Amino acid sequence: MTQAAESAPRSRQRAGADAPLDLPDRRVFWQWVWSAIRPIVGWALAIAGAVALFVGWWGVSGEALTSKQIPYLVSAGLTGVALFILAGVFLATDDIRRQFGQIAELQRKVDDLYALFAADIAAGESDSVVTGIDPPAYVALPTGSSYHRPDCALVAGKREAAPTDAAAVRDRGLSPCRVCSPGRPTA
């Protein structure tokens, strides 16, 4: 074995001499580490604040003179309050970052769903252009009480939605949809 091969890391030797190592980006790694320890640091600061307040209370309770109690109040009391504030900041930022992550994931899912709907609508429009058939002016569900435009969200994708005309609207006593406002049929 050569000297270079002996000095190469073992993980690289197992993967092959020319295979690159798949190491994560340092920035991403440290962000992950910081997000993992942020709540631990927050709770540690809260515990340290509680200990400082307890020490301050213990020192004040042992002194009868107010002038001898002030150093305990200032040193331990203010330190305890400051540590509690820092703990609140650490825990709140962790919670806010987690919520922003959930919102970003939800936004991504909504965007994916919108892309699927847009693709489905585009496919439906291309089908009607290819066949040369004009879509009906109005559609209605067999058990419905209103008529709709064919692109209305309330009937889109429902196979039972059937084309209807002015005579059917009048005979069934259908009212116009309040969502798509199809207007009154003529004839």
C-alpha positions in Angstrom: 0.0 0.0 0.0 1.3 3.5 -0.8 1.8 6.2 1.8 -1.1 8.3 0.3 -3.5 5.4 0.6 -2.5 4.7 4.1 -3.0 8.4 5.1 -6.5 8.6 3.4 -9.5 8.4 5.8 -11.0 5.0 6.1 -14.4 6.1 5.0 -12.9 7.2 1.7 -11.1 4.0 1.3 -14.3 2.0 1.7 -16.2 4.1 -0.8 -13.3 4.0 -3.3 -10.3 6.2 -3.8 -11.9 8.5 -6.3 -15.4 8.8 -4.7 -16.1 12.1 -3.1 -17.2 12.3 0.5 -20.8 13.3 1.1 -20.3 15.8 3.9 -23.1 18.3 4.7 -22.6 22.0 4.3 -21.0 23.4 7.4 -23.6 26.2 7.7 -26.5 23.8 7.5 -24.9 21.5 10.0 -24.3 24.3 12.6 -27.8 25.6 12.0 -29.1 22.1 12.8 -26.9 21.9 15.9 -28.0 25.3 17.1 -31.7 24.6 16.6 -31.3 21.3 18.5 -29.6 22.8 21.5 -31.6 26.1 21.6 -34.4 24.7 23.8 -31.9 23.0 26.1 -30.0 26.3 26.6 -33.4 28.0 27.2 -34.3 25.5 29.9 -30.8 25.6 31.4 -31.1 29.5 31.7 -34.5 29.2 33.3 -33.1 26.8 35.9 -30.1 29.0 36.5 -32.5 32.0 37.0 -34.5 30.0 39.5 -31.4 29.1 41.4 -30.2 32.7 41.4 -33.6 33.9 42.7 -33.5 31.2 45.4 -30.0 32.3 46.4 -31.2 35.9 46.6 -34.2 34.9 48.7 -32.0 32.8 51.0 -29.5 35.6 51.5 -32.3 38.2 52.2 -34.1 35.9 54.6 -31.0 35.5 56.7 -30.5 39.3 57.2 -32.6 41.5 59.5 -31.3 44.8 58.3 -32.5 46.2 55.0 -29.1 47.6 54.1 -27.6 44.1 54.3 -30.4 42.6 52.1 -29.8 45.0 49.2 -26.7 43.3 47.9 -28.6 40.0 47.7 -31.5 41.6 45.9 -29.2 43.4 43.4 -26.8 40.6 42.6 -29.0 37.5 42.8 -32.4 39.0 42.2 -31.5 41.0 39.1 -29.4 38.1 37.8 -32.2 35.7 38.2 -34.7 38.0 36.4 -32.2 38.5 33.6 -31.7 34.8 33.2 -35.4 34.2 33.1 -35.7 36.9 30.4 -33.0 35.2 28.4 -34.6 31.8 28.8 -37.9 33.3 27.5 -36.1 34.6 24.5 -34.4 31.3 23.7 -37.6 29.3 24.1 -39.8 31.8 22.2 -37.4 32.0 19.3 -37.3 28.2 19.1 -41.1 28.0 19.1 -41.4 30.8 16.5 -38.8 29.1 14.2 -40.7 25.8 14.5 -44.0 27.5 13.6 -42.4 29.2 10.6 -41.1 25.8 9.5 -44.6 24.4 9.7 -46.0 27.4 7.8 -43.4 27.0 5.1 -44.2 23.3 4.8 -48.0 24.1 4.6 -47.3 26.8 1.9 -45.3 24.3 -0.1 -48.1 21.8 0.1 -50.7 24.4 -1.0 -48.4 25.4 -3.9 -48.2 21.7 -5.0 -51.9 21.3 -4.7 -52.5 24.5 -6.8 -50.1 23.2 -9.4 -52.1 19.9 -9.6 -55.4 21.8 -10.0 -53.9 24.1 -12.6 -52.6 21.1 -14.6 -56.0 19.4 -14.3 -57.8 22.5 -15.5 -55.3 23.0 -18.4 -55.8 19.3 -19.4 -59.6 19.8 -19.3 -59.4 22.8 -21.5 -57.1 21.1 -24.0 -59.5 18.2 -24.2 -62.4 20.5 -25.2 -60.2 22.3 -27.8 -59.1 19.0 -29.3 -62.6 17.6 -29.6 -64.1 20.9 -30.9 -67.0 20.5 -28.5 -68.1 23.7 -26.8 -68.8 23.4 -23.1 -72.4 23.8 -22.1 -73.6 27.2 -21.0 -75.1 25.9 -17.7 -74.8 22.7 -15.6 -76.9 21.4 -12.7 -76.7 18.4 -10.4 -79.7 16.0 -10.6 -80.7 16.6 -7.0 -79.5 20.2 -6.8 -81.6 23.3 -6.4 -79.4 25.7 -8.4 -77.6 25.9 -11.8 -74.0 26.8 -12.4 -71.4 27.7 -14.9 -69.4 24.7 -16.0 -66.3 26.1 -14.3 -68.0 26.7 -11.0 -66.0 25.3 -8.0 -69.1 23.7 -6.6 -69.6 21.4 -9.6 -66.1 21.1 -10.9 -65.0 17.4 -11.1 -68.5 16.0 -10.3 -69.5 13.5 -12.9 -73.2 13.8 -12.2 -73.2 17.5 -13.2 -75.2 17.5 -16.5 -75.7 20.2 -19.0 -79.0 22.1 -18.6 -80.9 24.7 -20.7 -83.4 27.4 -20.0 -86.4 25.0 -20.2 -84.9 22.6 -17.6 -84.1 25.6 -15.4 -87.7 26.8 -15.6 -89.2 23.3 -15.2 -87.1 22.3 -12.2 -87.3 25.8 -10.6 -83.6 26.1 -10.3 -82.0 29.3 -8.9 -78.7 30.7 -10.0 -75.6 29.7 -8.0 -74.5 32.3 -5.5 -70.8 31.4 -6.0 -70.4 31.6 -9.8 -73.4 33.9 -10.6 -74.2 32.3 -14.0 -76.9 34.9 -14.9 -80.4 34.1 -16.3 -80.6 31.6 -19.2 -82.2 32.9 -22.3 -84.7 31.2 -24.6 
